[in-house]
Amino acid sequence: MQSVNVQKIVALFRKDPFGVPWFFLSFSLFLLVKWQLLQPMDHTDNCLNCVLAILLFLSVLVSVLLSLFWVLWEARRRPKGVAFLFLFTIAILFATFLFDILSQQVFSQLYYGGILPWQEAEISFLMDDFLKHSAGLFLAVLMLYSMARIAFCSSFVNRKYVLTMNMAFFLTAALLLVMGMLFY
């Protein structure tokens, strides 16, 4: 039973080789740069790497839904155009909302279950700032990655309009990413 489920997941990754694995690498790079290099936490008694690992795991779970959206769209042999770009953007916003809710729930359960032994001030920072900012980082990286992926996808119709909208989204997401990482 489990081998069948694993085979289905592997088949999904093969149908969309530029989906989850490449987004995971992109998001992990930006997450590590933000929280390990640009703004490391002062306290050494908490497990920041554990928090980052859980966030990366949640990002994989959520990005599988976007990959599934992409694969199902292609399976129905619908043309990719402005409608796809619009719906995919809505799916990205939904994925970010889901990522934020999941991360809040998981870390709340870990803290109140006694598994995350952080001080009250640290957990307050984690829940109020760290997770919200990481969800914003997730959104910005997901937008950048998706728009770069769409720019190189040759199966779009109305390519002129799609690339114009794509470039506007890409530049906006890049600006938000830089502002969020540097000025937060």
N, C-alpha and C positions, 0 to 999 in steps of 0.2 A: 504494500500500500504506500509506504513512504518513498520507495524507489520510483513509483509512478509519479508522485508529486514532485520529486527532485528532477525527474526526467522532463516534466512539463516546464519547470522553471528553467532548466538548461535550454530547452527548446525555445522558450521565450527570449532568452539572452542571445541565442543564435539568430533569431529573426530580427533582432534589433541590436546589432553589435556595437553601435555608437550610442546606446542608451545609458543604462545604469552604470556599467563599469567606468566609462569616461566621465560621467557626471560625478561619480564617487571620487575619482582622482582629483577633479577640479575643486569640489567642495572641501575635501580633506586638506588640500593645499591652502586654500583661503582661510579655512577654520584654524589651521595650525599657525599660519602667519599672523592672524589676528590675535589669538589668545596665547600663543607661545612667544612670539617675537615683539609685536607692537604693543600689546597690553597684557603682559603676564600677571597672574594673580600673585599677591604678596605672600600669602600664607602657604607654607610648605606641608602642613599637616593634612590638607585635603587632597583628594585625588583628582586633579584637573584632567589628567590623561584618561581617567575612567569616565569622566563626564563627556569628554570629547569623543571617546569610543562609543558611548551610548548614543550621542547625537549623530555620529556617522552611521551607526546601525539603523537609527530611525530614518535618516535621510535615504538610505538604500530602500527601506520598506516603502516609503512614500514615492520615491522615484520609479519604483517598479510599476506603480499605477500609471504614470505618464508614459512609460515604455509600452505598457499594455494598450493605452489609448492609441499610440502611434501604430502599433502592430495591427490592432483591430481596424483602424482606418485604412491601412494598406490592404488588409485581407478582404475588405468589402469593395476594393478596387474603385474607391471614390477618388476623384481628382483632388489633389492638394492645391488649394488656392487661398483666397482671402478668408473664406469660411473656416477652413482648417486652422489658419493662423489665429483667427478670432477665438475659436473654440479651444485651441491649444493654450492660448493666453489665459482663458478662463480656468482651464485645468491647472495651469501653473499657480494661479492665485488660490485655487482650492487646495492644491498640494501644500502650499505654504501654510495655509490655515490649519490643515490637518497636522503638519509637522509641528506647529506651535502647540496645538492642543495635546498631541501625543507627548511632546517633551515636557510640558507642564504636568501632565498626569503621571508620567513615569517618574520624574524626579520628586514629585510630591509623595508618591507611594514609597519611593526609596528612602526619603528622609523620615517620614512618619513611621515607616516600618523598622527604622533603626539601622538600615543598611548603609546609609550615607551619614557618617558621623561628623557633620559639619556644625560649627557654632551657629547660633541664631543669626548673627549679622552676616555671615558668609552665605547661609541659605537664603537669606533675604536678597542679597546681591544676585545669587544664582537665579532665583525665581523671577525677580523683578527686572533685572538688567541683562544678565548673561544670556538667559534663554530667549528673551525678546530680541536682543541684538543678534543672536545666532539665527533666529527665524528670519530676520531681515537680511542677514548675510546669505541664508539659504535662498531667499527670493531673488536677490541680486545675482548670485552665481547661477541659479537655475535659469533666469532670464538671459544672461549672457551666454551660457552654454547652449540653450535652446535656439537662440537667434543665430549663433555661429553655426550650429548644426543645420538649421533651416537654410542658411545662406549657401551651404555646400551641397544641399540636397537637390538633385537635378529633376525630380519628379513633380515639381510645382508648375501649375498652369498660371497664366497671368504673372509671369515671373517679374515683370517690371514693377507691378504694384506690390507684390509680395516683398521684393527686395527693398523697395522704398519704405514700407511699413517696418520691415525687419531692421533696417538701418536705424530708424527712429527709436525703436524699442532697444536696440543694442546700445546706442549712445546714451539713452536715458539710464539704462541699467548700469552701464559702466560708470557714469557720473555718480549715481547713487552708491555704488559699491565703493568707489574711492572716498566719497564723502563719509560714508558710514564707517569705513575702516580707519580713516585718519582723524576725523573730528569727533568721534563718539567718546 
